[in-house]
Amino acid sequence: MDPWIPITLAAAFAQTLRFMAQKHLKSTALSTAGATFARFLFSAPLVAVLIVGYAQISGQALPGTNPRFWLFSMVGGAAQIMATMCIVALFAHRNFAVGITFKKTEVVQTALLSTVVLGESVSPRGALAIGLGFLGVLLLADMPGGQGSWRRRFFNRAAGLGLLSGVFFAFSAVGYRGASLALDSGDVILRAGSTLAIVTACQCLVMAVGLRWREPGQIGAVIGAWRIAGVVGVTSMIGSFCWFTAFTLQNAAYVNALGQVELLFSLAASVLVFREKISRREWLGMGLLSVSIIVLVLAL
């Protein structure tokens, strides 16, 4: 089994745990921006310490950066902030499993963006899987109960937030893969970890400035909710490191395709933890997206 496969599975599981904690923060203590900031505030120091320690233990020097690295990493970091805010806001409109399923539209956008930016295209089977996934998204975009005009049912706030998060996550994935590949030295772990450390530190700084300006009380609220926010930070660090490593090893479109296993994890969380009900139409939509995962994996 190629190393990127178990690494991606670990990333998807850790990310599910992180979104569960963020959903709790959003519903009980913090604003959308505050719940988003929690992942950066508590993960940035951990990432920096771990990657410096790994460099010393492995006897490697930290890789030097270049303009191409900074372009890709900053685009990826900004896109990830926006994507996470979209997902956290989406949880107020639809249940946890459907919210995560909307996020997985990133596979479509990542495949297209990887082709344009990095010259990494998908196979015909990949295109078939994208079509199946799109049908699933159409079903999930419908309002609960299927009532009202078609325009209101399919062009609603929840659908917009979900699809927009997919766009931002696609830019994030391609940006991070491009940044890791742009580094001039180091093994896979060092390049992935160095990229993650730099990006996370910049994200933490940018969000801290933004919250201080627009929502000054939220920084204190995040620190006050340190127990759950700390869980967000740790799971974010684990998930992000695994994502960055997988993106360094493999085409970002294929990594995100396999990462759709997160749907199964989120479905279990939605039913078992949050006690949310899944409609028959939502089951069908998620089923189509799950089939698209299998087709994409077989296309590798």
Protein Blocks (a to p, Z undefined) as FASTA:
>chain_A
ZZklmmmmmmmmmmmmmmmmmmmmmmmmpcfklmmmmmmmmmmmmmmmmmmmmmmmnopa
cddddfklmmmmmmmmmmmmmmmmmmmmmmmmmcfklmmmmmmmmmmmmmmmmmmmnopa
cdfklmmmmmmmmmmmmmmmpcghiiajfklmmmcfklmmmmmmmmmmmmmmmmmmmmmm
mpggdcfklmmmmmmmmmmmmmmmmmmmmmmmmmmmlmmmmmmmmmmmmmmmmmmmmmmm
mmmmmmmmpcfklmmmmmmmmmmmmmmmmmmmnopacdfklmmmmmmmmmmmmmmmmmZZ
